Structure formats: structure tokens, C-alpha cells
Amino acid sequence: MTAHDAFLLLDKFIATPSHSREENAVADILEAFLRDKGIDVQRIYNNVWAKNANFDFRKPTLLLNSHHDTVKPSLAYTVDPYKPLHADGKIFGLGSNDAGASLVALTAAFCNNYYSELSYNLVLALTAEEEVMGEKGMRAMLPEFERLGIKIDMALVGEPTGMDAAVGERGLLVFDATVHGVRGHAARNEGENALYKAIEDIERLRNYRFERCSELLGDINIAVTMISAGLQHNVVPDECKFVVDVRTTDAYTNEETVELLQSVVECEMVPRSTRVRASAIGSEHPLVKAAVAMGRATFVSPTTSDMALMPFPSLKMGVGESARSHSADEFVFESEIVEGVALYNIFINELNKLI
């Protein structure tokens, strides 16, 4: 599969709306594409996946993963987001950069190595619902692998990183906090002001410091980002709600982080989910060594991805630039796709030397 083939597949991807939880049409295209290449392709919901031809259960397995869902287009688009436009060496269109370019380049690398005799297995998973971390995306794919007895040992995740290697990303906890007081008349200074009590808890969170610090990801970050209280100016509020955004690290599990923060405050503070976990991989892991051997820089990613759901070592490296993601007139350079296809092939060969 050539870079030109990747361009054509990306054009079809852009031209087919695939908003999160609405990816069935683009999944049909990807499934048909792989089948036409002679690949034994499988599907669960809108996740399209395949094993290499010489899959051997005795070998370790590398998951090649990228997602085919997109956010909805910005109203600031000046071009048709669903009409692929090739101009000035760029391909414009919704999802071109995030993560269509990585998806087609990884697909090319998988197709080009489908029959290769490697020291490890390849599994390609083109997954849905990444932008919302939905229940029918990677969260459905991993149990399916387990059901089939396919043990994933490591993953290469295709997201726009300029083809540098993200060796870690922070996890995320979002808390909904509720403080209760006693309603009263403001003129008589009656009641128990829930807003004042909330301020005290917010200060506790602001000043809290975790004992452990991640060697790679640094300290856990806590930010109160929303607050709501009161019905009118002369009524002391009996309830105050606020939202806490916590960027977690591998120093603590998400469950440990929840328990510690809940012990700091007096209010009710409930996490919306604990599934978005921090990801960190050591410099001695073969995935990192292979990337470094190719001359790729390593860094910690500020954004989350499906790596957060993966319980095995993973590396994020993909085509395009993160700053273009979710932007109006999203684009990727054609040269970036050419480079991506070549570098993914080199990565597979470099990893083969290390396993």
C-alpha cells in the first residue's frame, strides 16, 4: 500500500461523516478497503480490526491503533468539511489531521507487513468513539480481544504528534462537588452559607499537595473550573455546586486519587468516571527504544487518547500536529502522510530487532 493509496483512502474518510457514535458508514468503507486488500478483517460495532496473516499466539503482540470518529465541524470552517480539498500540498477536511492521517498511514504499514515474518504479531484496530471514550469503541475492543484469547502486550497509538513519540499522558478525573448549608435571609445574616463553605473546601483543594510525584508526568494538577450557587441576592444559599478538574499521573491510581481528595474536603465530591488513566512508559521499553533509534524525540503529551484505556505499555506517535485538531479548516500536509507511512514501516522493523 503506497502513500498515494493512503491519500485516496483519506479522501473517502473525509467525505464520509463519522461523528462519534455515528461511524457506521466510514467503518463500512474501512472494512471493504481491507477486504479488497485480501486481509481477513473483523468487526465489532464500528471497530474494524485484523490480525497479521502469520499470527502466532506464542509471540508477543503489538496493537496498531487509531480512531475514525471525529468531532463535529466548527462553524468557522471556510471550506466544506466533508469535501476533501487538495491545495498547496495540504489535504483539507474534517478529521484529516485527527486522526485520519495517522489511521491511513498505520493501515498502510499494516498492509505492507501483513505477510512479514516478524518476531511479534501485529493487530490493526481502527476504532470508534475515541473522542467521547464511548462504550462501543476501545472499551468494547479490549474485552473482545480477551474473549478471543488475543493478549495485547503493547500498543502504538496513531494520534497527531508530528511523528514524535509521546511516552506519557496524564489521566483525568472530573468531580461534581455539592456543599449543603441552611437557607436564610441575607439582611438578618441567617442560615449557613453554602457558598462560604464551598470556598473553604476549594481552598483545601487549592493548597493540597500529594506526597508522591511521578518521575515522568510530574505532580497531579487540581483546578476548580465551575461554580454555581444562590437563587437571588437576598437569600443565603443552602446549596453550592462546583466542578473540579484533576489531571492524574502514574504516581497514584485514579481510585487512590479519588480517596485522597475526598478525605481533604467536607463536601460531597463524586467522580464522573475513573476510567481515563494516566499512561507512562519507561525509556528502556522496546517501543521507546525503537522510536529513539529512528531519531524521534520523546515527550509527554498534554492531550488524552485511547491510551488512557489501555492496561499495557503504549506509545503515541502519529501524523500531523495536535494544534490542528478540532480546528476550523483542519488539514494535514501530503508530505506528512508520505513520511508517516515510511516511518511506521521503519518503526516496525526497528522493533523487530528488539523483540
N, C-alpha and C positions, 0 to 999 in steps of 0.2 A: 504494500500500500504506500503510495507516494504522497508527498506534500500536496500535489495537485488533487489527488483523491480526497485528502483531508479538507481542502478548500471547498470542494463540491459537497461534501457531507456537512460542513459547517453552513453552507448556503441553505441546505434543506432544513437544518436545525433552526436557523434564524427565521425562515419562512413559515415555521410551524409553531404557533403559540404553545408554550409549555409552562404556564404559570404553575406554581406549587399546588399540588393536588389535582392538576388538570393536564397531566403529562402523557396521557394515553396515546395521542397522535404521534408525538415525537418518539415515544417508546416503540411504536409500530415501525417507524422509519429505521430506527437503530437495529431492531430485531431483524428486519428484512435485509438491511445492509450486511450484517454479519452472516446471515444465512446465505446470501449471494456469494460471499467470500468462501463458502464451504465450511463454515465454522458451526459446530454443534452448539447452538445458542439456547439458553434457558430464560425463563421469565417468571417473576413473582410480582404480582401487582404491576407497577410500571417500572420495575427494576429489571434491566436486561443484563444477563451475565453469561460467562462461558469459561470453561477450563481449557488449558492448552491441550493439544492432541495427545501428548505423551504424559499426561498427568499420572503421577506415581504417589500413592498415599504414604510411601515410606520417606518421601522427600519433604523438606520444609516448603512452605507455600507463601508466595508474595501476592498480595492483593493489589491490583491496579484499579484505582477508583477515581471517578469524577462524577459530577451530577449534571443532569439535563433539565432540571427545573430552573425557572427564572423568577425574579420579582416582576411585578407589573411595571410597565414603562412609565417614566417620568413625563409629566405634562409639558416639560420643557424641550422635548425632542423636536428637532427641526427637520428630521428625515423620518421616513416611515420605519418604525422599529421592527416591523416584520418583513421588510423588503431588503435582502442583503445588497449592500452597495459597496462596490469595489472602486476606490478612488484614492489617488496619491499613495498607493502602496498599503492602504488600510482596507479592512473589511468592517463596515458599519452594520449594526443591528443589535437588537435586544439579545443578551446572553452571549454575544460574540466573545467577550473577554471573560465573563463569569458565568459559566465556566466552559463555554462551547469550545474554545480554542484548545484548552487542556484535554477536554473529552475526545476531540477528534485526533489529537496528537497521541494520546495514550492508546486509543483504538488502533491507530496505525502501528504503534510499537508492538501491541499485542498480536495483530495480524502478521506482522513481519517476523515474529518469533513464535508463531503458533506451532510450528513443527520443529523448533530448535531443540537440541539436546542440551538442556541446562542442568545445573546441579540443584535446581529448585523448580517448583511448579509456578505457573502463572495462572491467576484467576482475574479476569476482567469483570468489573461490576460498574455499570453505568446506571446510577441510582437516582431516585426521585426524592422530592420533598426535603432536600438539604436546606433550602432557605428557611424552612419552618421547623426543621428537625422533626418531621411528622412521623407518625407511627407506621406508615407504609413505605418508608424509604430505607435508609440504612438500619433503622430499628427493626425492620422486618427481614432484611437481608442477612444479618448476622445469625439469627435463630435458624434461618433456612440452611445456611452452611453447616451449622451444628447438627441439624436434623439429618443432613446427608453425610455426616461424618467427615466433612472437609474442615480441617484445622488450619485456620489462618495464623501464620506465625509473625507476619509483618505486613505493612502496607505502604504504598506510595500513593499519595492523595494529590490529584490534579486540581490545583487552585491557582489563580494568578499570583505568582511570586517573582516574575522576571527570570524564572528558571533557577533562582537561588533556592537553598534548602532551608525551610523552616523546621527547626529541630524542636520547637515547642510552641504552645499557645496556651493562654490562660483559659480556665473554665469560667463558668458563670452561674451565680445564684442570684435570683431576684426574690426579695422578701416583700410581702404585704404586711405592714405593721398596723395594729389598731390599739389605740390608747383610750381608756374609758375614764370619764370624770363624772361630775354631778352638775346638772344644768341649774343655772340661777340667773338672777337679774344683775346685769353689769353695774347698774347705778348703786346697788347695795353691796356690791362685791360678794355676792352669794355664790354658793356652789363650789365645785372643784374643777378648775380649768384644765380640760384635757389637752389643750394646746400647750400650756406651760409644762405639763408632764411629758408631752412628746418632745419638747425642746431638751429636757433633761436626758431623755433616752438618746436623742440624736447626738448630744454632746458625749455621752458614754461611748457611742459607736465611733464618733469622730476621733476620740482620744485612745481608743483601744489599739493595742499592739499585740500581735501574735508572737509567741516565743520562737517558733521555728520560721526560718526563711529559706525559700527554695534557692539552691545554688544557681539554677538556670533562669528561673522566672522571677526571682526577687520576692518582695513582700506581697501579701494579699492586699488588694485595694478595696476600700469601702467608700461608697458615695451615696448619700441620701439625695434622691433626684426628683421626688414629687411629694407634695404635702397638701392635705385638704382638711378643713375644719370650719365649723361655725355655720349658722343659718342667717343671722342678722347682727347688726352692730351692738345691740343692747342685750344680747343673750350670751351668757358664759357657756361655751361649747362643752357638751358632755361626751363628745367623741372626736377624735382626731386620727386621721389615717395618713400614713406616709409609706413611700416605697424606697427600698434600699437595694442598690446595685453593688454586687460583690464579685470581683474578679479573682478567682481562686487559683491556687498553684498546686504543685505536686507535693508540697510540704505537709498538707493535710488532705484527707479525703473530703469530699463535699459534705458527707454526713457529719464528720468531725467538726467541720467549719460551722455547720448549722447549729450543732450542740453548743459550741463555744459562744457564738454570737447570741443565741437565745439566753444563755446564762448571764450575759452582760446587761441586758435590758429588763425592765419591769413590765413592758407591754407584751401583747400577743404579737409574735413575729413568725409568720408562716412562709416557708419557701414554696414558690410555684412549682419547682422541679429540682431534682438533684442530678439529672442525667447529663448535663453539659459539664464534662470533667476536664481538668487541665491535662495537657499532654506534654511529655518531655522525654527526650531520647538522648542517651549518652554519646559522647564523641567516639567511643570505641565500638559502637554498634555498626555492623556491616552496611546498613543503609546510609549512615553518615559518612563512613569511610569511602563508599562508592561515590557519593556526591563530591566529597573533597578531592578525590582522585581525578575527577572531571574538571576540577578548578572552580567549582561552585562555592560561593560564600554561604556561610550558615548564619542564621538569625532567629530571633524569637518573633513570631507573628502576633500582631495586635488584634487580629480577627479570629473568629471561631469557624470551625468547619466540622465535617463529619468525623474528623479525628477525635473529637470530644466523645464520641460514642464507642470508640474502638478500644478494647481491653488489651491490645497487643501493641508493640512498638510501631510507630508510624512516622513518616516523613512527608511534609507538604512541599511539593515542588511543581510548578506549573507555568503555563504560557500566559503572557500578558502581565499587566500591572494591577495591583489591588486598588490603587487610587481611581481606576476607571470603572470599577464595579458599581453597579446600581446608579450610574450616572446617565444623564441625557446624552444622546448621540454616542452611545457606547461603541467602542471599536477595538480591534486588535490589528497589529501590523502583520501583513502576509509573511514578512521575513521572520517574525517571531514564531509563527507556526512551523515554518521550514526548520528553524533552529530547534524548536521543541521536539519535532519528530526525530531529528538526528540525535539530540541529547538524551531522549528517552531510550533510544536504541543503545547508545553508549553506556548509559546507566545500567541497563540490563546485563550488558557484557561485563562491566566492571564488577557488578555484584556477583556475577558468576565466578569470578576469580577469588572471591572472599568466602564463599559458602561451600 
